[in-house]
Amino acid sequence: MPFNKIKVYNLFWIVSILVLIIGFIKSFYPNSFLDINIHDTYYIIPNLEITASLFFLYFFMGSGYWLIEKVFKKQLTKPLTVIHSIILIGSFMIYWFLFLYYKLIANNDFSLVDDSLMLNLVLILEIFVILFVATPIYIANFMMAFLRKE
């Protein structure tokens, strides 16, 4: 299949399946949870809950693109779609490349920065970028598609 035939919703669905596969594999690691320390409170989120949340996020965003293009026959704004896709799929790839680097390649016996701390920090940063940059772009893209005259 040529790459120009791949639609953006297919990419989101592929990433959602990859999130599910990697999440299940990662859940067998010891300490497979995200711990967030805010003042004196620790929020501990199991890996399977994060996996399920990310799976549904990517799957529903792909389904939203599919609905707009196939069901409603509306044309989305290409630059907004590309920016949104790069942020979401790029953040997924950055996180897992860092995960593979810290867990498999960089075998540091003495490290001033804990690997899981660095991964959690990157994950939190990516969540904020997704929430405050990518999601408004996604919503604006849909609103522009519905308000645009054919």
Number of C-alpha atoms within 10 A of each C-alpha: 5 5 6 6 8 10 13 17 21 16 15 23 19 14 21 25 15 14 22 19 13 13 20 15 10 16 15 10 10 7 12 15 19 20 15 15 10 8 6 6 8 11 12 11 13 14 19 16 13 15 20 15 14 18 21 16 15 22 20 16 20 22 17 15 22 17 14 16 16 11 9 11 13 19 17 18 13 10 10 17 17 11 14 20 20 14 17 21 15 13 19 18 14 14 16 16 12 17 16 12 13 17 13 9 10 11 11 11 5 7 8 6 8 12 18 17 13 14 17 17 13 16 18 14 13 19 15 12 15 17 12 11 14 21 16 13 17 18 12 14 20 21 12 14 19 16 9 11 8 8
